[in-house]
């Protein structure tokens, strides 16, 4: 049941119905739009919305769906049910083209794989193609709708005679025209004309008596007369008789065809019902694309779970103005049956209520609805609405009386499968009495398990909702700083009416506001103020919580990534050490072979000086080749250490003081030996529990400044272990090789880094995870810019990705790609 009778007007469904008609291709579809009705059958609604959703897919993905001729010939078919009637030539041509469209649509679905469009394919089950009718029509009509000459033998003969007569009369008329022009009766630039279907000569009125014949017409000025020469009158009469004969024969052919088609009229009506359904479903699909409508999950329970729902008419209006509609999030279920919405005037309460009624009614009429993909739609048996003013002078019905009449109907006919919407509940009479009656009605409706949305300003109803099971307060948010509504619904707390703030913004005198405050009492004003403060604080902490959750998730992913990288580095280090040891063995074997070869050649030459000199020269060259890499590495390390020393000297000058060198026992140069207990400037040392070797830059009694690679650090002397030059060199070579290999691997990863990623067609969670991994990799590889291809669609994936990028501190900005290269379908990410 739908209540009241003007329900569609109240929710503005009548406007939506007109928009649907504009999408139809013929009167066939428009008639079905006019007959569009609400259904409470879960099976019927499921079938209708799935048909629309499948056709939406066809509109978006198929380019070859036939849309040629959706022509309504039902009146013509009704006419030929009566014996003696026949199809006119134009009606037959319309029948031909529309049947071709039906046949093409059937072929389209037949050529698709089984299961492609299951709901639409069911519509094709009883529709026939009528090859006999096609063959018969093709034998009668040309492709341009003209009856063929050979449609019958008699027609062929008549048209042949007619063509001969017309040819002969044309030649004779041309001859007479030239003769008249020669005599000067007709101007030389004049040509033959036709009047009343007969060929005539335009003759100057001064010479009309010179030409024997019949005057058929005169020009507006009377200066020209149109004369049919007497000698061709008889021939023109014969042509007219042949034209009558042609018409009679054509009617005969049409009658015979109609007699042959009449037994199939009922079947043809079924075909045109199919064509009407296709036109109607296509119109619904095109409208869904226009308003971003989709198919949510359908549930059998009387419940609602909407995410990012949008009023379709408001969406189109704001879109035309270059603005966006604020989406609605709302849930109605067994535990939260009624949402009581409060908030300031012009804050969006009535739009929220109207959106609720319109979208639910649309869906149960078989239309797709504009909302988020994760939304759920239930099916209700009844939809009741009380919105607007129903006062009637004729029926002596006041505004409040009309509301009470509606409430009486709600109480009598509503049940647990009813969706009700009440706007400005309790208004229209004395506030205290109206509020008490409204609270009692709400209590009764709640006990009947009714579902719905109610808007109100009454504080008493807000208190009642906060204590009653099944009823939840909701607030339309309002920016108290900018003094403007946000049009966002937040369920879980009541809203403030902001009456005093709005009055103050408008410019009402302060003395009036002060007097009103005294009359209503400070407690009531403070209650409203505290309510706003709670709302503001809740929004702030919810934002903080969401940010912390995002950061924690990112941190966990980074820790996991770094653990993996650490394991890879450890494995790589072992691999490098093993490789270095193997290479050292090969170098040693090569050196030994070279030495043995040199000794053997010296012995074989029996110490010949020239030969010995040549052998030594070859050995020295091989020695240089073997040791050149080590010498270059040692020179690089020495340069790096010198840079560290220069940097430390600059740092000491900046601090304005010198570190006192440690006092050590002097050791004669010629007797100096390695002593692990004495640490001096320039010694090689290792930090406890570490394998990296560093060089001592400065040292005093307790601390030492040590250079570990490019890093200077101050360390207590008792944590350092002195190492020999040989061991230091070995450790340094291993470290440098490890570092070089790591750098090489990073360089290779940087070369193979994909600067464009494509997440189209993925679910939101999958796409977001890929983007997060790509951002982490770009940070590690120091990438300055990359692109994310997410497509345009409904903008859901684009918004989700950009919301995440805003939480990444190292992302400098994210912008749309240039229009020529993808526009808003591609996000360009600029890194710090």
Secondary structure by P-SEA (a helix, b strand, c coil): cccccccccccaaaaaaaaaaaacccaaaaaaaaabbbbccaaaaaaaaaaaaaaaaaacccccccccccccaaaaaaaaccccccccaaaaaaaaaaaaaaaaaaaaaaaccccccaaaaaaacccccaaaaaaaaaacccccccccccccaaaaaaaaaaaaaaaaaaaaaaaaaaaaaaaccccccccccccccbbbbbcccccccccccccccccccccbbbbccccaaaaaaaaaaaaaaaaaaaaaaaaaaaaaaccaaaaaaaaaaaaaaaaaaaaaaaaaaaacccccccccccbbbbcccccaaaaaaaaaacbbbbbbbbcccccccbbbbbbcccccaaaaaaaaaaaaaaaaacccccccccbbbbbbcbbbbbccccccccccccaaaaaaaaaaaaaccccccbbbbbccccccccaaaaaaaaaaaaaaaaaacccbbbbbccaaaaaaaaccccbbbbbcccccccccccccccccbbbbcaaaaaaaaacccaaaaaaaaaaacaaaaaaaaaaaaaaaaaaaaaaaaaaaaaaaaaaaaaaaaaaaaaaaaaaaaaaaaaaaaaaaaaaaaaaaaaaaaaaaaaaaacccaaaaaaaaaaaaaaaaaaaaaaaaaaaaaaaaaaaaaaaaaaaaaaaccccccbbbbbbbccccccccccccccbbbbcccccbbbbbccccccbbbbbcccbbbbbbcccbbbbcaaaaaaaaaaaaaaaaaaaaaaaaaaaacccccccccccaaaaaaaaaaaaaaaaaaccccbbbbbccccaaaaaaaaaaaaaccccccccccccccccccbbbbbcc
